[in-house]
Amino acid sequence: MPNHTFIVNGKKVSVDVEDDVRLLWVLRDVLKIHGPKYGCGIGVCRACTCHLNGKAFNPCVTPVKDILPTDEVTTIEGLAPSVGKAIHPMQQAWLDVDVAQCGYCQPGQIMAAVDVVKTAQRQKRKVTDDDLDQIRNVCRCGTYPRIRQAIRQGEAAMPVLKVTKPKKRKAKKKKPAARKPSKSGAEITGSTE
């Protein structure tokens, strides 16, 4: 079975799973990290939202083979340590505003909210209503007004990012293309996949 190495919540991990296993199942079933929730499995509900190298993404649609050894995956469990506190300011805002009803979608909602705030900070501006309208995480309980209120409160409490150039991802090395002899004897290169 293939071995995959990457960083989760600041710790280097290695897992032996098939290439096509979705990262959500690796996190939940192999690494026993249960913050990211399974909702739809097709990237629509976004209950599984995590961060990949500091940006929101959905591990339910990401094959583990696409995660590089230098990639940093942050789940809700790694959010507070990322700011050196017991609880992240966005999580505290969620509690203060009493956002959650059933709570199932909340880890993904919070991860998406932190990404929106960090994106605005990188652009040296405040979060706008348009930014909040772009968040597509589904809350079946309909707590959207409280989610928006909590994001505004969390933004005010979050440390301001030091703007640096984003880390470039280096693609995994692909197998060299196979060389096929043509009828004339010349070699033609092309993918065998």
ChimeraX commands (.cxc) that place a marker at each C-alpha (Angstrom):
marker #1 position 0.00,0.00,0.00 radius 0.5
marker #1 position 1.33,3.49,-0.79 radius 0.5
marker #1 position 2.71,5.63,2.03 radius 0.5
marker #1 position 1.69,9.29,2.27 radius 0.5
marker #1 position 3.46,11.84,4.47 radius 0.5
marker #1 position 2.27,15.35,5.27 radius 0.5
marker #1 position 1.77,17.70,8.23 radius 0.5
marker #1 position -1.45,17.77,10.29 radius 0.5
marker #1 position -1.93,20.34,13.04 radius 0.5
marker #1 position 1.81,20.97,13.19 radius 0.5
marker #1 position 2.86,17.31,13.37 radius 0.5
marker #1 position 4.35,15.24,10.58 radius 0.5
marker #1 position 2.27,12.14,9.89 radius 0.5
marker #1 position 2.61,9.13,7.60 radius 0.5
marker #1 position -0.25,6.90,6.57 radius 0.5
marker #1 position -0.44,3.72,4.53 radius 0.5
marker #1 position -3.56,4.07,2.40 radius 0.5
marker #1 position -4.45,3.79,-1.26 radius 0.5
marker #1 position -3.86,6.92,-3.38 radius 0.5
marker #1 position -7.55,7.51,-4.11 radius 0.5
marker #1 position -8.72,7.56,-0.47 radius 0.5
marker #1 position -10.17,10.96,0.32 radius 0.5
marker #1 position -8.28,12.97,2.91 radius 0.5
marker #1 position -11.39,13.27,5.09 radius 0.5
marker #1 position -11.35,9.51,5.66 radius 0.5
marker #1 position -7.64,9.60,6.39 radius 0.5
marker #1 position -8.18,12.32,8.99 radius 0.5
marker #1 position -11.23,10.70,10.60 radius 0.5
marker #1 position -10.65,6.95,10.25 radius 0.5
marker #1 position -6.88,6.58,10.17 radius 0.5
marker #1 position -5.64,9.55,12.22 radius 0.5
marker #1 position -8.74,9.67,14.51 radius 0.5
marker #1 position -9.20,13.44,14.06 radius 0.5
marker #1 position -12.96,13.89,14.24 radius 0.5
marker #1 position -13.40,17.69,14.02 radius 0.5
marker #1 position -13.93,17.70,10.25 radius 0.5
marker #1 position -17.42,16.27,9.73 radius 0.5
marker #1 position -18.77,14.12,6.93 radius 0.5
marker #1 position -21.84,15.74,5.47 radius 0.5
marker #1 position -22.14,15.15,1.75 radius 0.5
marker #1 position -18.82,13.78,0.46 radius 0.5
marker #1 position -18.97,15.96,-2.67 radius 0.5
marker #1 position -17.76,19.35,-1.38 radius 0.5
marker #1 position -21.21,20.97,-1.26 radius 0.5
marker #1 position -22.11,21.21,2.43 radius 0.5
marker #1 position -18.54,21.98,3.51 radius 0.5
marker #1 position -18.95,20.50,6.99 radius 0.5
marker #1 position -15.45,19.07,6.55 radius 0.5
marker #1 position -13.73,22.41,5.83 radius 0.5
marker #1 position -10.10,22.48,6.98 radius 0.5
marker #1 position -7.11,24.56,5.93 radius 0.5
marker #1 position -4.44,23.44,3.47 radius 0.5
marker #1 position -1.39,25.67,3.77 radius 0.5
marker #1 position -3.56,28.29,5.46 radius 0.5
marker #1 position -6.46,28.32,3.00 radius 0.5
marker #1 position -9.87,26.68,3.31 radius 0.5
marker #1 position -10.42,23.45,1.38 radius 0.5
marker #1 position -12.66,20.40,1.55 radius 0.5
marker #1 position -10.89,17.13,2.36 radius 0.5
marker #1 position -13.95,15.10,1.34 radius 0.5
marker #1 position -13.08,15.72,-2.33 radius 0.5
marker #1 position -9.29,15.68,-2.02 radius 0.5
marker #1 position -7.50,12.38,-2.70 radius 0.5
marker #1 position -4.64,11.81,-0.28 radius 0.5
marker #1 position -2.28,11.41,-3.27 radius 0.5
marker #1 position -2.71,15.16,-3.93 radius 0.5
marker #1 position -1.31,16.10,-0.52 radius 0.5
marker #1 position 2.43,16.78,-0.62 radius 0.5
marker #1 position 4.93,16.00,2.16 radius 0.5
marker #1 position 5.38,19.75,2.76 radius 0.5
marker #1 position 1.63,20.47,2.87 radius 0.5
marker #1 position 0.19,21.62,6.19 radius 0.5
marker #1 position -3.35,20.53,6.97 radius 0.5
marker #1 position -5.04,22.32,9.87 radius 0.5
marker #1 position -8.27,20.99,11.33 radius 0.5
marker #1 position -10.43,22.63,14.00 radius 0.5
marker #1 position -8.31,20.75,16.58 radius 0.5
marker #1 position -5.20,22.63,15.40 radius 0.5
marker #1 position -6.79,26.06,15.14 radius 0.5
marker #1 position -6.20,27.33,18.70 radius 0.5
marker #1 position -2.55,26.20,18.83 radius 0.5
marker #1 position -2.01,28.10,15.55 radius 0.5
marker #1 position -2.42,31.35,17.53 radius 0.5
marker #1 position -0.80,30.02,20.72 radius 0.5
marker #1 position -3.98,30.08,22.80 radius 0.5
marker #1 position -6.27,27.58,24.47 radius 0.5
marker #1 position -9.11,28.74,22.21 radius 0.5
marker #1 position -8.97,30.62,18.91 radius 0.5
marker #1 position -10.60,34.07,18.87 radius 0.5
marker #1 position -13.10,32.86,16.25 radius 0.5
marker #1 position -14.07,29.91,18.44 radius 0.5
marker #1 position -14.53,32.29,21.38 radius 0.5
marker #1 position -16.74,34.54,19.24 radius 0.5
marker #1 position -18.86,31.48,18.35 radius 0.5
marker #1 position -19.36,30.80,22.05 radius 0.5
marker #1 position -20.02,34.45,22.93 radius 0.5
marker #1 position -22.67,34.81,20.21 radius 0.5
marker #1 position -24.12,31.35,20.98 radius 0.5
marker #1 position -24.03,30.35,17.31 radius 0.5
marker #1 position -24.42,26.59,17.54 radius 0.5
marker #1 position -27.70,24.73,17.75 radius 0.5
marker #1 position -26.95,21.16,16.73 radius 0.5
marker #1 position -23.28,22.07,16.23 radius 0.5
marker #1 position -22.55,19.55,13.47 radius 0.5
marker #1 position -21.44,22.09,10.86 radius 0.5
marker #1 position -19.67,24.42,13.28 radius 0.5
marker #1 position -16.06,23.18,12.86 radius 0.5
marker #1 position -16.32,23.73,9.09 radius 0.5
marker #1 position -18.08,27.07,9.59 radius 0.5
marker #1 position -15.33,28.29,11.91 radius 0.5
marker #1 position -12.55,27.14,9.58 radius 0.5
marker #1 position -14.23,28.93,6.65 radius 0.5
marker #1 position -14.67,32.07,8.77 radius 0.5
marker #1 position -11.00,32.15,9.77 radius 0.5
marker #1 position -10.04,31.80,6.10 radius 0.5
marker #1 position -12.29,34.72,5.12 radius 0.5
marker #1 position -10.76,36.94,7.81 radius 0.5
marker #1 position -7.19,35.95,6.91 radius 0.5
marker #1 position -7.88,36.61,3.22 radius 0.5
marker #1 position -9.17,40.10,4.05 radius 0.5
marker #1 position -6.16,40.72,6.31 radius 0.5
marker #1 position -3.77,39.70,3.52 radius 0.5
marker #1 position -5.52,42.27,1.35 radius 0.5
marker #1 position -5.22,44.83,4.18 radius 0.5
marker #1 position -8.94,45.37,4.55 radius 0.5
marker #1 position -11.90,44.43,6.75 radius 0.5
marker #1 position -14.33,41.61,5.97 radius 0.5
marker #1 position -17.25,42.87,3.89 radius 0.5
marker #1 position -20.82,41.67,3.49 radius 0.5
marker #1 position -19.77,40.39,0.05 radius 0.5
marker #1 position -17.08,38.26,1.72 radius 0.5
marker #1 position -19.65,36.80,4.09 radius 0.5
marker #1 position -22.02,36.15,1.19 radius 0.5
marker #1 position -19.29,34.03,-0.45 radius 0.5
marker #1 position -19.16,31.56,2.45 radius 0.5
marker #1 position -21.02,28.50,1.18 radius 0.5
marker #1 position -20.96,26.28,4.27 radius 0.5
marker #1 position -24.41,24.84,4.93 radius 0.5
marker #1 position -26.02,25.20,8.36 radius 0.5
marker #1 position -29.14,23.06,8.48 radius 0.5
marker #1 position -30.28,24.84,11.65 radius 0.5
marker #1 position -30.20,28.20,9.85 radius 0.5
marker #1 position -28.03,30.12,12.31 radius 0.5
marker #1 position -26.62,32.34,9.53 radius 0.5
marker #1 position -27.34,35.70,11.23 radius 0.5
marker #1 position -25.43,34.57,14.35 radius 0.5
marker #1 position -22.64,33.12,12.19 radius 0.5
marker #1 position -22.20,36.50,10.49 radius 0.5
marker #1 position -22.24,38.28,13.88 radius 0.5
marker #1 position -19.62,35.86,15.27 radius 0.5
marker #1 position -17.37,36.34,12.24 radius 0.5
marker #1 position -17.42,40.10,12.77 radius 0.5
marker #1 position -16.63,39.66,16.48 radius 0.5
marker #1 position -13.93,37.07,15.76 radius 0.5
marker #1 position -12.34,39.31,13.14 radius 0.5
marker #1 position -11.97,42.11,15.71 radius 0.5
marker #1 position -10.21,39.73,18.12 radius 0.5
marker #1 position -7.99,37.85,15.65 radius 0.5
marker #1 position -4.31,38.78,15.50 radius 0.5
marker #1 position -3.43,40.68,12.35 radius 0.5
marker #1 position -1.47,38.57,9.89 radius 0.5
marker #1 position 2.03,39.48,8.90 radius 0.5
marker #1 position 1.71,39.55,5.13 radius 0.5
marker #1 position 4.23,37.24,3.51 radius 0.5
marker #1 position 4.40,35.65,0.11 radius 0.5
marker #1 position 2.38,32.44,0.02 radius 0.5
marker #1 position 4.32,29.20,0.03 radius 0.5
marker #1 position 4.35,27.65,-3.44 radius 0.5
marker #1 position 3.36,24.03,-3.68 radius 0.5
marker #1 position 5.73,21.86,-5.63 radius 0.5
marker #1 position 3.88,19.29,-7.66 radius 0.5
marker #1 position 4.65,15.65,-7.07 radius 0.5
marker #1 position 7.04,14.29,-9.63 radius 0.5
marker #1 position 5.21,12.47,-12.38 radius 0.5
marker #1 position 6.47,9.32,-13.96 radius 0.5
marker #1 position 8.35,10.08,-17.17 radius 0.5
marker #1 position 6.31,9.58,-20.30 radius 0.5
marker #1 position 6.79,6.26,-21.99 radius 0.5
marker #1 position 8.56,6.25,-25.33 radius 0.5
marker #1 position 6.75,4.39,-28.07 radius 0.5
marker #1 position 8.40,3.47,-31.34 radius 0.5
marker #1 position 6.49,4.69,-34.37 radius 0.5
marker #1 position 6.04,2.67,-37.55 radius 0.5
marker #1 position 8.94,4.63,-39.05 radius 0.5
marker #1 position 11.21,3.76,-36.14 radius 0.5
marker #1 position 11.26,7.27,-34.64 radius 0.5
marker #1 position 10.37,7.62,-30.98 radius 0.5
marker #1 position 7.18,9.38,-29.95 radius 0.5
marker #1 position 6.72,10.49,-26.37 radius 0.5
marker #1 position 3.34,10.45,-24.73 radius 0.5
marker #1 position 1.60,9.56,-21.54 radius 0.5
marker #1 position 0.68,5.97,-20.88 radius 0.5
marker #1 position -2.10,7.05,-18.51 radius 0.5
marker link #1:1,2 radius 0.2
marker link #1:2,3 radius 0.2
marker link #1:3,4 radius 0.2
marker link #1:4,5 radius 0.2
marker link #1:5,6 radius 0.2
marker link #1:6,7 radius 0.2
marker link #1:7,8 radius 0.2
marker link #1:8,9 radius 0.2
marker link #1:9,10 radius 0.2
marker link #1:10,11 radius 0.2
marker link #1:11,12 radius 0.2
marker link #1:12,13 radius 0.2
marker link #1:13,14 radius 0.2
marker link #1:14,15 radius 0.2
marker link #1:15,16 radius 0.2
marker link #1:16,17 radius 0.2
marker link #1:17,18 radius 0.2
marker link #1:18,19 radius 0.2
marker link #1:19,20 radius 0.2
marker link #1:20,21 radius 0.2
marker link #1:21,22 radius 0.2
marker link #1:22,23 radius 0.2
marker link #1:23,24 radius 0.2
marker link #1:24,25 radius 0.2
marker link #1:25,26 radius 0.2
marker link #1:26,27 radius 0.2
marker link #1:27,28 radius 0.2
marker link #1:28,29 radius 0.2
marker link #1:29,30 radius 0.2
marker link #1:30,31 radius 0.2
marker link #1:31,32 radius 0.2
marker link #1:32,33 radius 0.2
marker link #1:33,34 radius 0.2
marker link #1:34,35 radius 0.2
marker link #1:35,36 radius 0.2
marker link #1:36,37 radius 0.2
marker link #1:37,38 radius 0.2
marker link #1:38,39 radius 0.2
marker link #1:39,40 radius 0.2
marker link #1:40,41 radius 0.2
marker link #1:41,42 radius 0.2
marker link #1:42,43 radius 0.2
marker link #1:43,44 radius 0.2
marker link #1:44,45 radius 0.2
marker link #1:45,46 radius 0.2
marker link #1:46,47 radius 0.2
marker link #1:47,48 radius 0.2
marker link #1:48,49 radius 0.2
marker link #1:49,50 radius 0.2
marker link #1:50,51 radius 0.2
marker link #1:51,52 radius 0.2
marker link #1:52,53 radius 0.2
marker link #1:53,54 radius 0.2
marker link #1:54,55 radius 0.2
marker link #1:55,56 radius 0.2
marker link #1:56,57 radius 0.2
marker link #1:57,58 radius 0.2
marker link #1:58,59 radius 0.2
marker link #1:59,60 radius 0.2
marker link #1:60,61 radius 0.2
marker link #1:61,62 radius 0.2
marker link #1:62,63 radius 0.2
marker link #1:63,64 radius 0.2
marker link #1:64,65 radius 0.2
marker link #1:65,66 radius 0.2
marker link #1:66,67 radius 0.2
marker link #1:67,68 radius 0.2
marker link #1:68,69 radius 0.2
marker link #1:69,70 radius 0.2
marker link #1:70,71 radius 0.2
marker link #1:71,72 radius 0.2
marker link #1:72,73 radius 0.2
marker link #1:73,74 radius 0.2
marker link #1:74,75 radius 0.2
marker link #1:75,76 radius 0.2
marker link #1:76,77 radius 0.2
marker link #1:77,78 radius 0.2
marker link #1:78,79 radius 0.2
marker link #1:79,80 radius 0.2
marker link #1:80,81 radius 0.2
marker link #1:81,82 radius 0.2
marker link #1:82,83 radius 0.2
marker link #1:83,84 radius 0.2
marker link #1:84,85 radius 0.2
marker link #1:85,86 radius 0.2
marker link #1:86,87 radius 0.2
marker link #1:87,88 radius 0.2
marker link #1:88,89 radius 0.2
marker link #1:89,90 radius 0.2
marker link #1:90,91 radius 0.2
marker link #1:91,92 radius 0.2
marker link #1:92,93 radius 0.2
marker link #1:93,94 radius 0.2
marker link #1:94,95 radius 0.2
marker link #1:95,96 radius 0.2
marker link #1:96,97 radius 0.2
marker link #1:97,98 radius 0.2
marker link #1:98,99 radius 0.2
marker link #1:99,100 radius 0.2
marker link #1:100,101 radius 0.2
marker link #1:101,102 radius 0.2
marker link #1:102,103 radius 0.2
marker link #1:103,104 radius 0.2
marker link #1:104,105 radius 0.2
marker link #1:105,106 radius 0.2
marker link #1:106,107 radius 0.2
marker link #1:107,108 radius 0.2
marker link #1:108,109 radius 0.2
marker link #1:109,110 radius 0.2
marker link #1:110,111 radius 0.2
marker link #1:111,112 radius 0.2
marker link #1:112,113 radius 0.2
marker link #1:113,114 radius 0.2
marker link #1:114,115 radius 0.2
marker link #1:115,116 radius 0.2
marker link #1:116,117 radius 0.2
marker link #1:117,118 radius 0.2
marker link #1:118,119 radius 0.2
marker link #1:119,120 radius 0.2
marker link #1:120,121 radius 0.2
marker link #1:121,122 radius 0.2
marker link #1:122,123 radius 0.2
marker link #1:123,124 radius 0.2
marker link #1:124,125 radius 0.2
marker link #1:125,126 radius 0.2
marker link #1:126,127 radius 0.2
marker link #1:127,128 radius 0.2
marker link #1:128,129 radius 0.2
marker link #1:129,130 radius 0.2
marker link #1:130,131 radius 0.2
marker link #1:131,132 radius 0.2
marker link #1:132,133 radius 0.2
marker link #1:133,134 radius 0.2
marker link #1:134,135 radius 0.2
marker link #1:135,136 radius 0.2
marker link #1:136,137 radius 0.2
marker link #1:137,138 radius 0.2
marker link #1:138,139 radius 0.2
marker link #1:139,140 radius 0.2
marker link #1:140,141 radius 0.2
marker link #1:141,142 radius 0.2
marker link #1:142,143 radius 0.2
marker link #1:143,144 radius 0.2
marker link #1:144,145 radius 0.2
marker link #1:145,146 radius 0.2
marker link #1:146,147 radius 0.2
marker link #1:147,148 radius 0.2
marker link #1:148,149 radius 0.2
marker link #1:149,150 radius 0.2
marker link #1:150,151 radius 0.2
marker link #1:151,152 radius 0.2
marker link #1:152,153 radius 0.2
marker link #1:153,154 radius 0.2
marker link #1:154,155 radius 0.2
marker link #1:155,156 radius 0.2
marker link #1:156,157 radius 0.2
marker link #1:157,158 radius 0.2
marker link #1:158,159 radius 0.2
marker link #1:159,160 radius 0.2
marker link #1:160,161 radius 0.2
marker link #1:161,162 radius 0.2
marker link #1:162,163 radius 0.2
marker link #1:163,164 radius 0.2
marker link #1:164,165 radius 0.2
marker link #1:165,166 radius 0.2
marker link #1:166,167 radius 0.2
marker link #1:167,168 radius 0.2
marker link #1:168,169 radius 0.2
marker link #1:169,170 radius 0.2
marker link #1:170,171 radius 0.2
marker link #1:171,172 radius 0.2
marker link #1:172,173 radius 0.2
marker link #1:173,174 radius 0.2
marker link #1:174,175 radius 0.2
marker link #1:175,176 radius 0.2
marker link #1:176,177 radius 0.2
marker link #1:177,178 radius 0.2
marker link #1:178,179 radius 0.2
marker link #1:179,180 radius 0.2
marker link #1:180,181 radius 0.2
marker link #1:181,182 radius 0.2
marker link #1:182,183 radius 0.2
marker link #1:183,184 radius 0.2
marker link #1:184,185 radius 0.2
marker link #1:185,186 radius 0.2
marker link #1:186,187 radius 0.2
marker link #1:187,188 radius 0.2
marker link #1:188,189 radius 0.2
marker link #1:189,190 radius 0.2
marker link #1:190,191 radius 0.2
marker link #1:191,192 radius 0.2
marker link #1:192,193 radius 0.2
view
